[in-house]
């Protein structure tokens, strides 16, 4: 039966009930909820006409906004292409190479509520992608590689191992501690996962550790730096004997298999991401927890940004906030901000470094809407969180 027909039947039924009650000389009893609900949905012609008028106003305002927004974000894309072309030709980047206005914000009327809504077809519930947690990673390592990452005896042991490798690789204490403070809030353990820290109960991503590596990060770093990791762990094994040597030799063998797997796919993010979303990729990500391999994975997540900047001719040491921009937005986009002189940072909107969808989901970038403001709030958060115990322990480990 059509919805309109149903509403008419309910209306007749309710009128009849009221008439019977009046003729019987008794007070009308409350109508069933289904009946009153159906009556409420019968909108008057005036209400429907008003709704349609407001809907037209909304649609016109929204269309005008979308047209302006499309033009704005199209200009962002074109300016980005222009900057990339200039860099390839080693030409200087100037203020005019950026869009200098802020993104348009919709300020028109809200979409009106239909006073006589049609019944919508039922939609199957959207399946939420499962996000593996530490227990899943450990299980995958056992099943895929017959291996259990060697967890530290305590948090300080991991911090010391991380500090040793970071220092040897050229990261400064300030860079490491302040990035840790920003990424983990200054209190995170080596196995902290995004969404579960600070009392959370559900992981919101696969990001784990001091520098919040995603599964794809672990696969990518393993593919690119794996041979170095193998040499380092092999050298450590040579200093051991007995059962400890045997266990370390087995770790080297597993590491070689993981590196070979990570390098078996094309060296690009999409291929690494595809592998990362498999049990084998989860097993590789489990190495973030290993006392020997974890610090190397964590360090190289930051070190690759430093190396990238140097390769592009940027030799000045990166501040922790600048390094975090590269860590968060990607090396190419981050370097665009890092190499900008202060005078430009004060004027260039943060929207120049985002896609539209990413920008509109990022309240920090919207609120702190120039490069200077975004770097300043990052520094401020680092300052505050660096005083917390986890950050102080990491600083003491250097």
C-alpha positions in Angstrom: 0.0 0.0 0.0 1.3 3.5 -0.9 2.3 5.7 2.1 -0.3 8.4 1.2 -3.0 5.7 1.3 -1.8 4.6 4.7 -2.0 8.1 6.0 -5.6 8.6 4.7 -6.7 5.3 6.4 -5.1 6.4 9.7 -6.8 9.8 9.5 -10.2 8.3 8.9 -9.7 5.8 11.8 -8.8 8.6 14.2 -11.7 10.7 13.2 -14.1 7.8 13.7 -12.7 7.1 17.2 -13.2 10.7 18.2 -16.7 10.8 16.9 -17.7 7.5 18.7 -16.3 8.9 22.0 -18.2 12.1 21.7 -21.5 10.4 20.9 -21.0 8.0 23.9 -20.7 11.1 26.2 -17.3 10.0 27.5 -13.9 11.6 27.4 -11.8 10.7 24.4 -9.0 8.3 25.3 -5.5 8.9 24.1 -4.9 7.6 20.6 -2.3 4.9 19.9 1.2 6.3 19.1 1.1 4.8 15.6 -2.2 6.8 14.9 -1.0 10.1 16.3 2.3 9.7 14.4 0.5 9.1 11.2 -1.7 12.2 11.8 1.4 14.3 12.5 2.8 13.4 9.1 -0.2 14.8 7.3 1.1 18.3 6.4 -1.2 21.2 5.4 -0.9 22.6 1.9 0.4 25.8 3.4 3.2 24.0 5.2 4.2 22.1 2.1 4.2 25.3 0.1 6.4 27.0 2.7 8.8 24.0 2.7 9.2 24.1 -1.0 9.9 27.8 -1.0 12.6 27.3 1.7 14.0 24.4 -0.2 14.4 26.4 -3.3 16.2 29.1 -1.3 18.5 26.5 0.2 19.3 24.9 -3.1 20.1 28.2 -4.8 22.3 29.2 -1.9 24.1 25.9 -1.8 24.6 25.8 -5.5 26.2 29.3 -5.4 28.5 28.2 -2.6 29.5 25.0 -4.4 30.3 27.0 -7.5 32.5 29.3 -5.5 34.1 26.4 -3.6 34.9 24.5 -6.8 36.5 27.6 -8.3 38.6 28.1 -5.1 39.8 24.5 -4.8 40.5 24.4 -8.5 42.7 27.5 -8.0 44.5 25.7 -5.1 45.3 22.7 -7.4 46.5 25.0 -10.3 48.8 27.0 -7.9 50.2 23.7 -6.6 51.0 22.5 -10.1 52.6 25.8 -10.8 54.8 25.6 -7.7 55.9 22.0 -8.6 56.8 23.1 -12.1 58.9 26.0 -10.7 60.7 23.7 -8.3 61.6 21.3 -11.2 63.1 24.3 -13.0 64.8 25.5 -9.8 62.9 28.8 -9.9 62.0 30.7 -6.7 58.6 30.4 -5.2 56.9 33.7 -4.6 53.8 35.0 -2.8 51.8 35.0 -6.0 52.3 31.2 -6.3 49.8 30.7 -3.5 46.1 31.3 -3.2 46.0 34.1 -0.6 42.3 34.1 0.3 40.6 31.8 2.8 38.2 29.1 1.5 34.6 30.1 1.1 32.4 29.2 4.0 28.7 28.3 3.5 26.6 30.9 5.3 23.2 30.4 3.6 20.0 28.9 5.1 20.0 25.4 6.4 18.2 22.6 4.5 14.5 22.8 5.6 12.8 19.8 7.2 10.2 18.2 5.0 6.9 18.3 6.9 5.6 15.3 4.9 8.6 13.1 4.4 8.3 10.1 2.1 9.3 6.7 3.5 12.9 6.0 2.6 14.0 2.5 1.5 15.9 0.7 4.0 19.7 0.7 3.5 21.9 -2.1 4.6 24.2 -1.0 7.5 27.5 0.3 6.3 30.2 -2.2 7.2 33.0 -0.6 9.2 36.5 -1.6 8.2 38.2 -3.5 11.0 41.2 -1.8 12.5 43.8 -4.3 13.9 45.1 -3.7 17.4 48.3 -5.0 19.0 46.9 -8.4 19.8 46.0 -8.8 16.1 49.5 -7.8 15.0 51.1 -10.3 17.4 48.8 -13.1 16.2 49.6 -12.3 12.6 53.4 -12.4 13.3 53.0 -15.8 14.9 50.8 -17.2 12.1 52.6 -15.6 9.1 56.2 -15.7 10.2 56.2 -18.0 13.3 57.7 -15.2 15.2 56.9 -13.1 18.3 58.4 -9.6 18.5 60.7 -9.2 21.5 58.9 -6.8 23.8 60.9 -4.6 26.2 61.1 -5.4 29.8 59.7 -2.0 30.5 59.0 1.4 28.9 62.4 2.9 29.8 64.2 0.1 28.1 62.5 0.9 24.8 63.0 4.7 25.2 66.7 4.1 25.7 67.0 1.9 22.6 65.1 4.5 20.6 67.3 7.3 21.9 70.5 5.3 21.0 69.4 4.6 17.5 67.9 8.1 16.9 71.1 9.8 18.0 73.3 7.5 15.9 71.1 8.3 12.9 71.4 12.0 13.3 68.1 13.0 14.9 68.5 15.5 17.8 67.0 15.0 21.2 64.8 18.1 20.6 63.4 16.7 17.4 62.7 13.3 18.8 61.2 14.4 22.2 59.0 17.2 20.8 57.6 15.1 18.0 56.9 12.3 20.5 55.2 15.0 22.7 53.0 16.1 19.8 52.1 12.6 18.5 51.4 10.9 21.8 50.4 13.8 24.0 53.7 13.5 26.0 52.6 10.3 27.8 52.4 7.5 25.2 54.2 4.2 25.6 56.0 2.4 22.8 52.9 0.4 22.0 50.3 3.2 22.2 47.7 3.1 19.4 45.7 6.0 18.1 42.3 6.1 19.7 43.2 3.8 22.6 45.4 6.2 24.4 44.1 8.4 27.2 41.3 6.0 28.2 39.9 5.5 24.7 38.4 2.1 24.0 38.5 1.8 20.2 41.4 2.2 17.8 40.7 4.8 15.2 43.7 3.9 13.0 46.7 1.5 12.9 49.0 4.3 14.1 51.3 3.0 16.8 54.3 4.1 18.8 56.2 7.3 19.5 55.8 8.6 15.9 52.5 6.9 15.3 53.4 4.7 12.4 50.6 3.3 10.2 50.7 -0.2 8.8 51.6 1.3 5.5 54.5 3.3 7.0 55.9 0.1 8.5 55.7 -1.7 5.1 57.2 1.3 3.3 60.1 1.8 5.7 60.8 -1.9 5.8 61.0 -2.0 2.0 63.3 1.1 1.8 65.5 0.6 4.9 65.2 -3.2 5.3 68.8 -4.0 4.3 70.2 -1.5 6.9 68.0 -3.1 9.5 69.3 -6.6 8.6 72.9 -5.4 8.9 72.2 -3.8 12.3 70.5 -6.8 13.8 73.1 -9.2 12.3 75.9 -7.1 14.0 74.0 -7.2 17.3 73.7 -11.0 17.0 77.4 -11.3 16.5 78.0 -9.9 20.0 75.9 -12.6 21.6 76.3 -16.3 22.4 74.2 -19.3 23.5 70.4 -19.0 23.5 70.4 -15.3 23.0 72.5 -15.7 19.9 70.2 -18.3 18.6 67.1 -16.1 19.2 68.8 -13.2 17.5 69.8 -15.3 14.5 66.2 -16.4 14.1 65.1 -12.7 14.3 67.5 -11.9 11.4 66.0 -14.7 9.4 62.5 -13.5 9.9 63.5 -9.9 9.2 65.0 -11.0 5.9 61.7 -12.7 4.9 59.8 -9.5 5.9 62.1 -7.3 3.9 61.8 -9.5 0.9 58.0 -9.4 1.1 57.9 -5.7 1.5 60.2 -5.3 -1.6 58.2 -7.7 -3.7 55.6 -5.0 -4.5 56.1 -1.8 -6.4 57.8 1.0 -4.4 54.8 3.3 -4.1 52.3 4.1 -1.4 49.3 2.4 -3.0 51.1 -0.9 -3.4 52.5 -0.7 0.2 49.0 0.1 1.5 47.5 -2.9 -0.3 50.1 -5.2 1.4 49.7 -3.4 4.7 46.0 -4.4 4.8 46.8 -8.1 4.8 47.8 -10.4 7.7 51.3 -10.4 6.3 51.3 -6.6 6.4 50.0 -6.7 10.0 52.9 -9.0 10.9 55.4 -6.5 9.5 53.7 -3.8 11.5 54.2 -5.9 14.6 57.9 -5.2 14.3 57.2 -1.7 15.6 56.9 -3.4 19.0 60.3 -5.2 18.8 63.0 -3.9 21.1 65.6 -4.1 18.2 63.6 -3.3 15.1 61.0 -1.0 16.6 63.4 1.9 17.3 64.7 1.7 13.8 61.3 1.8 12.2 60.3 4.7 14.5 63.5 6.7 13.8 63.4 6.2 10.0 59.8 7.5 9.9 61.3 10.9 10.8 64.7 10.5 9.3 63.3 10.0 5.8 61.8 13.5 6.1 65.2 14.9 7.1 66.9 13.1 4.2 64.2 14.3 1.8 64.8 17.9 2.8 68.5 17.6 2.4 68.1 16.0 -1.0 66.0 19.0 -2.1 68.8 21.4 -1.0 67.4 22.4 2.4 70.4 22.1 4.7 69.2 24.1 7.7 68.3 21.8 10.6 64.5 21.2 10.8 62.7 22.4 13.9 60.5 19.8 15.5 57.4 21.6 14.4 58.7 21.7 10.8 59.5 18.0 11.0 56.0 17.3 12.3 54.5 19.2 9.3 56.4 16.9 7.0 55.4 13.9 9.1 51.7 14.8 9.0 51.3 16.1 5.4 53.9 14.2 3.5 57.4 15.2 2.7 56.7 17.1 -0.5 53.8 19.2 0.9 55.5 19.6 4.2 58.7 20.9 2.6 56.6 23.5 0.8 55.7 25.0 4.1 59.2 24.5 5.7 61.0 26.3 2.9 58.7 29.3 3.0 60.2 32.5 4.5 58.5 33.9 7.6 56.9 36.8 5.7 55.1 34.4 3.4 54.1 32.1 6.3 52.2 35.0 7.9 50.1 35.4 4.7 49.7 32.1 3.1 46.5 30.1 4.1 46.9 26.5 5.3 44.3 25.5 2.6 47.1 25.6 0.0 48.5 22.4 1.4 45.3 20.3 1.5 42.8 18.7 -0.7 39.3 20.0 0.0 37.9 16.9 1.8 41.0 16.7 4.0 40.9 20.4 4.9 37.2 20.4 5.8 37.8 17.5 8.2 40.7 19.3 9.9 39.5 21.8 12.5 43.1 22.6 13.5 44.0 23.7 10.0 40.8 25.7 9.7 41.1 27.4 13.1 44.8 28.2 12.6 44.4 29.2 9.0 47.9 30.4 8.0 51.2 28.6 7.9 52.6 30.7 10.7 49.6 30.0 12.9 49.7 26.3 12.3 53.4 26.0 13.1 52.8 28.2 16.2 50.0 26.0 17.6 52.1 22.9 16.9 55.1 24.4 18.8 52.7 25.4 21.6 51.4 21.9 22.0 54.9 20.5 21.9 56.0 23.0 24.6 53.1 22.0 26.9 53.4 18.2 26.4 57.2 18.2 26.7 56.7 18.8 30.4 54.8 15.5 30.9 56.4 12.4 32.4 56.7 10.4 29.2 58.5 13.2 27.4 60.8 13.8 30.3 61.7 10.1 30.4 62.5 10.1 26.7 64.6 13.3 27.0 66.5 11.7 29.9 67.2 8.6 27.7 69.3 10.7 25.2 
